[in-house]
Amino acid sequence: MATPDPARQPREFLRALYDAAVQRALPAHNTARCLPPPPKGRTVVLGAGKAGGAMAQAVDALWPKDAPLSGLVVTRYDHVPPAYKALMSAPGRDAAAPRGGAQQAWGGPAPAAGRIEVVEASHPVPDAAGERAAQRIFELAQGLTEDDLVLFLISGGASALLSLPAPGLSLDDKRAINKALLNSGAAIDEMNCVRKHLSAIKGGRLAAACAPARVVTLLISDVPGDAPEVIGSGPTVPDPSTCADALRILQRYGIEIPAAARAGLESGAFETPKPGDVRFAGHEVHMIATPQQSLEAAAQLAREAGLAAHVLSDEIEGESREVGKVHAALARAVARRGAPFARPCVIVSGGETTVTVKNKGGRGGRAGEFVLGCAIALQGQPGVHVLAADTDGIDGIEDNAGAIATPDTLARAAAAGHKPAEYLDGNDAYRFFDALGDLVVTGPTFTNVNDFRALLVL
């Protein structure tokens, strides 16, 4: 399919850049090179994350049809690729014969008949289904031998989906702490530090339970810096953070926790396995998709369309609206002075911004809030078009991936009687862009490499 012309079809062009970033991160395109050969014993596939269903589908399709394969993966509700969901429910799902078409919509060959079970649970706030799945996964990790292989499939969202509270804590305790962290503006590594130390399964505990089996972890990164111990709260890698670190984070953001949680952290009873632990000897970790790779894919598409493309960073963090203002300042400088980049050009960035929620009645996520903050700061700057969207297809808890702003966004809003600043103050970017018809709606993408932002300066 031809790439839309950026000058005549700026919206479609920005969407094509987003699609290129998502395609680069699909498990079907990145898994084969990281798979080990089948072991003497069993191969057990365990995992969690928004890309969990697509990762399971890729492994199932690529694993030798005559080699034993079983396991359990948990993903977000409605995030199992339809073709694989059909295979799991088809008669004879344990058979080795391929089912379905020769080519699936996910981008790879048809897998065998659903050898890996995929279940669904809530994200970003854990629910009982996630707790049950985590308990089952933890049980499947035990009783293995040195002849067995465990393939762990971890992607963004695993922290909430793989929720097994530490001793003395309940799921309601974890839900309340998780909600407080999400609304606090804490960075992802801070949130995951707390989650790890209040969990019975995260922070390396899951992989430690697999000893003496061989463990190979396949990761899709959704965090700045691609640190394995941060992605999904690191259930399969040793954890360098401490209980003391978790306590400092909770204090910094004024988050109250139950007495049992505080006692476990203060006493060190909730400490995680550390680097150097012999239980991790011989384990392998492979990063199969990263935010930087997706940004480069989008940049390459822009260059093929004849535009200069600049990748700012895949590690941009901070308050979404403030990051939007900074991006707007850069785009204005390019549009008005041709510096630091000459126009026409595309500027892309990634990372994970945050939203400090002040109005719990507002609707929207960090991508929408970025675009709204950016649009207000641009003040209708001619020639600047902006898209921001989450690569998993879900901005926060809404049904959109993100939003688009154009040079006439503020004028159209004013004509309709909408005041952008009021929507921004109310954390209500979804309703603002919905009223203008400027939401980006993709549905689940079955991968997750975090925020994608693109500014087209003509």
C-alpha positions as CSV (number, residue, x, y, z in Angstrom):
1,M,0.0,0.0,0.0
2,A,1.3,3.4,-1.0
3,T,2.3,5.8,1.8
4,P,-0.1,8.8,2.1
5,D,1.2,12.1,0.8
6,P,2.3,14.1,3.9
7,A,1.4,17.5,2.3
8,R,-2.1,16.5,1.1
9,Q,-3.0,13.8,3.6
10,P,-1.2,14.7,6.9
11,R,-3.7,12.8,9.1
12,E,-3.4,9.6,7.1
13,F,0.4,10.1,6.9
14,L,0.7,10.3,10.7
15,R,-1.4,7.3,11.1
16,A,0.8,5.4,8.6
17,L,3.8,6.3,10.8
18,Y,2.0,4.9,13.9
19,D,1.1,1.7,12.0
20,A,4.7,1.2,10.9
21,A,5.8,1.5,14.6
22,V,3.3,-1.0,15.7
23,Q,4.1,-3.5,12.9
24,R,7.8,-3.4,13.9
25,A,6.9,-4.5,17.4
26,L,4.5,-7.4,16.5
27,P,5.8,-10.7,18.0
28,A,5.3,-12.6,14.7
29,H,8.1,-10.6,13.2
30,N,10.6,-10.8,16.1
31,T,10.3,-14.2,17.9
32,A,12.0,-16.8,15.7
33,R,15.6,-15.6,16.2
34,C,15.3,-15.8,20.0
35,L,13.8,-19.3,20.4
36,P,16.1,-22.1,21.7
37,P,15.9,-25.7,20.4
38,P,13.5,-28.0,22.2
39,P,14.8,-29.6,25.4
40,K,15.1,-33.2,26.4
41,G,12.1,-32.8,28.7
42,R,9.0,-30.6,28.7
43,T,8.7,-27.1,27.3
44,V,6.4,-24.9,29.4
45,V,5.3,-21.5,28.2
46,L,4.4,-19.0,30.9
47,G,3.7,-15.3,30.5
48,A,1.8,-12.1,31.0
49,G,1.2,-8.8,29.3
50,K,-0.8,-6.9,26.7
51,A,1.1,-8.7,24.0
52,G,0.8,-12.0,25.7
53,G,-1.7,-13.5,23.4
54,A,0.2,-12.6,20.3
55,M,3.5,-13.8,21.8
56,A,1.9,-17.1,22.6
57,Q,0.5,-17.3,19.1
58,A,4.0,-16.6,17.6
59,V,5.7,-19.3,19.8
60,D,3.0,-21.8,19.0
61,A,3.3,-21.2,15.3
62,L,7.1,-21.4,15.3
63,W,7.7,-24.3,17.7
64,P,8.2,-27.7,16.1
65,K,4.9,-29.4,15.6
66,D,6.3,-32.7,16.9
67,A,7.8,-31.2,20.0
68,P,5.7,-31.1,23.3
69,L,4.5,-27.6,24.2
70,S,2.0,-26.4,26.8
71,G,1.6,-23.5,29.1
72,L,-0.5,-20.6,30.4
73,V,-0.3,-16.9,29.5
74,V,-2.5,-14.0,30.8
75,T,-3.3,-10.9,28.8
76,R,-5.7,-8.0,29.0
77,Y,-9.4,-8.5,28.2
78,D,-10.0,-8.5,24.5
79,H,-6.3,-8.8,23.7
80,V,-6.2,-12.3,22.4
81,P,-5.7,-12.3,18.6
82,P,-9.1,-13.6,17.2
83,A,-7.4,-16.3,15.1
84,Y,-5.7,-17.7,18.2
85,K,-8.8,-17.5,20.3
86,A,-10.6,-19.5,17.7
87,L,-7.8,-22.1,17.8
88,M,-8.0,-22.5,21.5
89,S,-11.7,-23.1,21.5
90,A,-11.7,-25.4,18.4
91,P,-12.3,-29.1,18.8
92,G,-9.0,-31.1,19.0
93,R,-7.0,-28.1,20.3
94,D,-4.4,-30.4,21.7
95,A,-3.7,-31.9,18.3
96,A,-0.6,-30.9,16.3
97,A,-2.3,-30.3,13.0
98,P,-2.5,-26.6,11.9
99,R,-6.0,-25.0,11.9
100,G,-7.3,-21.9,10.3
101,G,-5.9,-20.2,7.2
102,A,-2.3,-20.3,6.0
103,Q,-1.9,-16.6,6.9
104,Q,-3.4,-14.9,9.9
105,A,-4.2,-11.2,10.4
106,W,-1.5,-11.0,13.1
107,G,1.2,-11.2,10.3
108,G,2.6,-14.7,10.6
109,P,1.9,-18.3,9.7
110,A,-0.9,-20.2,11.2
111,P,0.0,-21.8,14.6
112,A,-0.8,-25.3,15.7
113,A,-4.1,-25.9,17.3
114,G,-3.8,-23.7,20.4
115,R,-1.2,-25.6,22.4
116,I,-0.8,-22.6,24.9
117,E,-3.7,-21.6,27.0
118,V,-4.3,-17.8,27.0
119,V,-6.7,-16.3,29.7
120,E,-7.8,-12.7,30.1
121,A,-7.8,-10.4,33.1
122,S,-8.1,-6.7,34.0
123,H,-5.6,-3.9,33.3
124,P,-4.5,-1.5,34.6
125,V,-6.2,-2.3,37.9
126,P,-5.9,-6.1,38.9
127,D,-9.0,-8.3,39.3
128,A,-9.7,-11.8,40.6
129,A,-9.2,-13.3,37.2
130,G,-5.6,-12.0,37.1
131,E,-5.0,-13.3,40.6
132,R,-6.3,-16.8,39.7
133,A,-4.1,-16.8,36.6
134,A,-1.0,-15.7,38.6
135,Q,-1.6,-18.5,41.1
136,R,-1.9,-21.0,38.3
137,I,1.3,-19.7,36.6
138,F,3.2,-19.8,39.9
139,E,2.1,-23.4,40.4
140,L,3.1,-24.4,36.8
141,A,6.6,-23.0,37.5
142,Q,7.2,-25.5,40.3
143,G,8.3,-29.2,40.2
144,L,10.3,-28.9,37.0
145,T,13.6,-30.7,36.3
146,E,16.9,-29.7,34.7
147,D,15.8,-31.3,31.5
148,D,12.8,-29.0,31.2
149,L,12.6,-25.6,29.5
150,V,10.5,-22.6,30.6
151,L,9.8,-19.9,28.0
152,F,8.6,-16.7,29.7
153,L,6.8,-14.2,27.6
154,I,6.7,-10.8,29.3
155,S,5.3,-7.6,27.9
156,G,4.0,-4.3,29.3
157,G,0.9,-4.7,31.5
158,A,2.3,-7.8,33.2
159,S,2.5,-5.9,36.5
160,A,-1.3,-5.6,36.8
161,L,-2.2,-8.8,35.0
162,L,0.2,-11.0,37.1
163,S,-1.2,-10.0,40.5
164,L,-0.4,-12.4,43.4
165,P,-0.2,-10.4,46.7
166,A,2.6,-11.0,49.2
167,P,1.6,-12.9,52.3
168,G,-0.8,-11.0,54.5
169,L,-2.1,-8.8,51.7
170,S,-5.3,-9.1,49.8
171,L,-6.2,-8.4,46.2
172,D,-8.2,-5.3,47.4
173,D,-5.0,-4.0,49.1
174,K,-3.1,-4.4,45.8
175,R,-5.9,-2.7,43.9
176,A,-6.0,0.3,46.2
177,I,-2.2,0.7,46.1
178,N,-2.2,0.3,42.3
179,K,-4.9,2.9,41.8
180,A,-3.0,5.3,44.1
181,L,0.2,4.8,42.1
182,L,-1.5,5.3,38.8
183,N,-3.0,8.6,39.9
184,S,0.1,9.9,41.7
185,G,2.2,10.8,38.7
186,A,4.9,8.3,39.7
187,A,7.2,7.1,37.0
188,I,6.9,3.5,35.7
189,D,10.1,2.3,37.4
190,E,8.9,3.7,40.7
191,M,5.5,2.1,40.4
192,N,7.0,-1.3,39.5
193,C,9.5,-1.1,42.4
194,V,6.5,-0.9,44.8
195,R,4.6,-3.6,42.9
196,K,7.6,-6.0,43.1
197,H,8.0,-5.8,46.8
198,L,4.3,-6.3,47.5
199,S,4.1,-9.4,45.3
200,A,4.6,-13.1,45.8
201,I,5.5,-13.6,42.1
202,K,7.3,-10.5,40.7
203,G,10.8,-9.2,41.2
204,G,12.4,-12.5,40.1
205,R,10.4,-14.8,42.3
206,L,8.6,-16.5,39.4
207,A,11.9,-17.6,37.7
208,A,13.4,-18.6,41.0
209,A,10.5,-21.0,41.5
210,C,11.5,-22.8,38.2
211,A,14.8,-24.0,39.4
212,P,16.5,-26.2,38.3
213,A,14.8,-25.9,34.9
214,R,16.4,-23.8,32.1
215,V,14.7,-20.4,31.8
216,V,14.6,-18.3,28.6
217,T,12.7,-14.9,28.9
218,L,11.4,-13.1,25.8
219,L,10.6,-9.5,26.4
220,I,8.8,-6.7,24.6
221,S,9.9,-3.5,26.3
222,D,7.4,-0.8,27.2
223,V,9.7,1.1,29.6
224,P,12.3,3.9,29.1
225,G,15.8,2.3,29.0
226,D,14.5,-1.3,28.3
227,A,15.5,-2.5,31.8
228,P,14.4,-6.2,32.1
229,E,13.9,-5.8,35.8
230,V,11.3,-3.0,35.2
231,I,9.3,-4.5,32.3
232,G,6.3,-6.1,33.9
233,S,7.9,-5.7,37.3
234,G,10.6,-8.2,36.3
235,P,9.0,-11.6,37.4
236,T,11.9,-13.6,35.8
237,V,15.0,-11.5,36.5
238,P,16.8,-10.6,39.8
239,D,15.8,-7.3,41.3
240,P,18.4,-4.7,42.4
241,S,15.8,-2.5,44.1
242,T,15.0,-2.9,47.8
243,C,12.2,-2.7,50.3
244,A,13.7,0.6,51.5
245,D,13.4,2.0,47.9
246,A,9.7,1.0,47.9
247,L,9.1,2.7,51.2
248,R,10.7,5.9,50.0
249,I,8.6,6.0,46.8
250,L,5.4,5.5,48.8
251,Q,6.4,8.3,51.2
252,R,7.3,10.6,48.3
253,Y,3.8,10.3,46.8
254,G,2.0,10.2,50.1
255,I,0.5,6.8,49.4
256,E,-1.0,5.0,52.5
257,I,-0.6,1.2,52.7
258,P,-2.0,-1.4,55.0
259,A,-0.1,-2.3,58.2
260,A,0.8,-5.7,56.9
261,A,2.4,-4.1,53.8
262,R,4.4,-1.6,55.9
263,A,5.6,-4.3,58.3
264,G,6.8,-6.5,55.4
265,L,8.7,-3.7,53.8
266,E,10.2,-2.3,57.0
267,S,11.3,-5.7,58.3
268,G,12.7,-6.8,54.9
269,A,10.4,-9.8,54.8
270,F,9.2,-8.7,51.4
271,E,12.7,-8.5,49.9
272,T,13.2,-9.8,46.4
273,P,15.9,-12.1,45.0
274,K,19.0,-10.1,44.1
275,P,21.6,-10.3,41.3
276,G,24.1,-13.1,41.9
277,D,21.4,-15.5,43.2
278,V,22.4,-19.0,42.0
279,R,18.8,-19.7,41.1
280,F,19.3,-17.5,38.0
281,A,22.5,-19.2,36.8
282,G,22.2,-20.0,33.1
283,H,19.0,-18.0,32.5
284,E,18.7,-16.1,29.2
285,V,16.9,-12.9,28.5
286,H,16.1,-11.7,24.9
287,M,14.6,-8.3,24.0
288,I,12.5,-9.1,21.0
289,A,11.0,-5.6,20.4
290,T,11.8,-2.2,21.8
291,P,10.4,1.4,21.6
292,Q,13.6,2.6,19.7
293,Q,13.1,0.0,17.0
294,S,9.5,1.1,16.4
295,L,10.6,4.8,16.3
296,E,13.2,3.9,13.7
297,A,10.7,2.1,11.6
298,A,8.4,5.1,11.6
299,A,11.3,7.4,10.8
300,Q,12.4,5.1,7.9
301,L,8.9,5.3,6.4
302,A,9.0,9.1,6.6
303,R,12.3,9.2,4.8
304,E,11.0,6.9,2.1
305,A,8.2,9.5,1.6
306,G,10.9,12.1,1.0
307,L,10.9,13.8,4.4
308,A,13.7,14.3,6.9
309,A,13.0,12.4,10.1
310,H,14.4,13.0,13.5
311,V,14.1,10.5,16.5
312,L,14.3,12.6,19.7
313,S,14.4,9.8,22.2
314,D,12.6,6.6,23.3
315,E,13.0,7.5,27.0
316,I,11.0,10.7,27.4
317,E,9.2,10.9,30.7
318,G,7.3,13.6,32.7
319,E,3.9,15.0,33.0
320,S,2.1,14.5,29.7
321,R,0.8,18.0,29.2
322,E,4.2,19.5,30.0
323,V,6.0,17.1,27.6
324,G,3.4,18.3,25.1
325,K,4.3,21.9,25.6
326,V,8.0,21.1,25.1
327,H,7.3,19.3,21.8
328,A,5.2,22.2,20.7
329,A,8.0,24.6,21.4
330,L,10.3,22.5,19.2
331,A,7.8,22.3,16.4
332,R,7.2,26.1,16.5
333,A,10.9,26.7,16.2
334,V,11.2,24.4,13.2
335,A,8.1,26.0,11.6
336,R,9.1,29.6,12.2
337,R,12.9,29.6,12.0
338,G,13.9,26.3,10.4
339,A,15.9,25.4,13.4
340,P,17.1,23.1,14.9
341,F,15.7,21.1,12.0
342,A,14.8,22.3,8.5
343,R,11.2,21.8,7.3
344,P,9.5,19.8,6.0
345,C,10.3,17.1,8.5
346,V,8.9,14.6,11.0
347,I,9.9,14.5,14.6
348,V,9.2,11.3,16.6
349,S,9.6,10.3,20.2
350,G,8.7,7.6,22.7
351,G,8.8,6.8,26.4
352,E,6.2,6.8,29.0
353,T,4.7,10.1,30.3
354,T,2.4,10.3,33.3
355,V,-0.8,12.1,34.2
356,T,-1.4,13.3,37.7
357,V,-5.1,12.9,38.0
358,K,-6.9,15.9,39.6
359,N,-10.4,15.2,38.2
360,K,-11.5,11.6,38.7
361,G,-14.5,12.3,36.5
362,G,-12.4,13.1,33.5
363,R,-11.8,10.7,30.6
364,G,-8.5,10.3,28.8
365,G,-5.0,8.9,29.0
366,R,-1.5,10.2,28.7
367,A,-1.5,10.3,24.9
368,G,-4.6,12.4,24.7
369,E,-3.4,14.7,27.4
370,F,-0.1,15.1,25.5
371,V,-1.8,16.1,22.3
372,L,-4.2,18.6,24.1
373,G,-1.3,20.2,25.9
374,C,0.7,20.4,22.7
375,A,-2.3,21.9,20.7
376,I,-2.8,24.6,23.3
377,A,0.8,25.5,23.2
378,L,1.0,25.5,19.4
379,Q,-1.9,28.0,19.2
380,G,-2.8,27.0,15.7
381,Q,0.7,27.2,14.3
382,P,0.3,26.7,10.5
383,G,1.8,23.6,9.1
384,V,2.1,21.5,12.3
385,H,0.2,18.3,12.7
386,V,0.5,16.1,15.8
387,L,-0.3,12.5,16.6
388,A,0.3,10.7,19.9
389,A,-1.0,7.2,20.6
390,D,-0.2,4.2,22.8
391,T,1.2,1.4,20.7
392,D,-1.1,-1.1,22.5
393,G,-4.1,0.7,21.0
394,I,-5.5,1.7,24.4
395,D,-4.9,5.2,25.9
396,G,-5.4,4.7,29.6
397,I,-8.7,2.8,30.0
398,E,-10.5,4.3,27.1
399,D,-11.3,2.8,23.7
400,N,-8.9,5.0,21.7
401,A,-5.2,4.7,21.2
402,G,-4.7,8.5,21.2
403,A,-5.5,11.6,19.3
404,I,-4.5,14.0,16.5
405,A,-4.2,17.8,16.5
406,T,-4.1,19.9,13.4
407,P,-3.5,23.7,12.8
408,D,-7.3,24.3,13.0
409,T,-7.9,22.2,16.1
410,L,-8.4,25.2,18.4
411,A,-10.5,27.1,15.9
412,R,-12.8,24.2,15.4
413,A,-13.1,23.8,19.2
414,A,-13.9,27.5,19.6
415,A,-16.6,27.3,16.9
416,A,-18.2,24.4,18.8
417,G,-18.0,26.2,22.2
418,H,-15.3,24.0,23.6
419,K,-12.6,25.5,25.9
420,P,-9.4,23.4,25.6
421,A,-7.9,24.7,28.9
422,E,-11.0,23.5,30.8
423,Y,-10.8,20.1,29.3
424,L,-7.0,19.9,30.1
425,D,-7.6,21.0,33.7
426,G,-10.3,18.3,34.0
427,N,-8.1,15.5,32.7
428,D,-10.8,15.2,30.0
429,A,-8.8,15.0,26.7
430,Y,-10.9,12.1,25.5
431,R,-14.2,14.1,25.4
432,F,-12.4,17.1,23.8
433,F,-11.0,15.1,20.9
434,D,-14.1,13.0,20.6
435,A,-16.2,16.1,20.1
436,L,-13.9,17.1,17.2
437,G,-13.7,13.7,15.6
438,D,-10.0,13.6,16.3
439,L,-9.6,10.4,18.3
440,V,-7.2,7.7,17.0
441,V,-9.1,4.5,17.4
442,T,-7.3,1.3,16.4
443,G,-8.5,-1.4,18.8
444,P,-6.0,-3.7,20.5
445,T,-2.8,-4.0,18.5
446,F,-1.5,-7.1,20.3
447,T,1.8,-5.5,21.1
448,N,3.0,-2.8,23.4
449,V,6.2,-0.6,23.1
450,N,4.7,2.3,24.9
451,D,4.0,5.9,23.8
452,F,4.4,6.9,20.1
453,R,4.4,10.6,19.2
454,A,4.9,12.2,15.8
455,L,5.0,15.8,14.8
456,L,4.8,16.6,11.1
457,V,6.1,20.1,10.3
458,L,5.3,21.2,6.7
